[in-house]
Amino acid sequence: MHAIHLSPSDNIVVLARRGEAGDTIQWGDGAEGSLRLASTLGLGHKVACRRIASGDKILKYGVSIGSATRDIECGEHVHLHNMKSDYLPTYTLEHGRLFGGGAGAR
């Protein structure tokens, strides 16, 4: 097992170890699912385990943790560059600027 699929309804998996771009990552007993990593990522990062369309909810633990701000392909990293919180403003470290073009963005 290289990733954890926390709920059957989740569209992301969480890496259980570092993975290199091009690695095949499996979860469950390997029969549950697998994907090819699009980029090198560390332990604990979220990765799309199926295609997520722009505007779709990002599901972790079976609940929405945000929405995709662009299409995300299976195997891609899921983070602030391609998702936003539906509950709180998302800020970057770069000059405290609001990320995602929401109210108050500079």
Secondary structure, 3 states (H helix, E strand, C coil): CCEECCCCCCCEEEECCCECCCCEEEECCCCCEEEECCCCECCCCEEECCCECCCCEEEECCEEEEEECCCECCCCEECCCCEECCCCCCECCCCCCECCCCCCCC
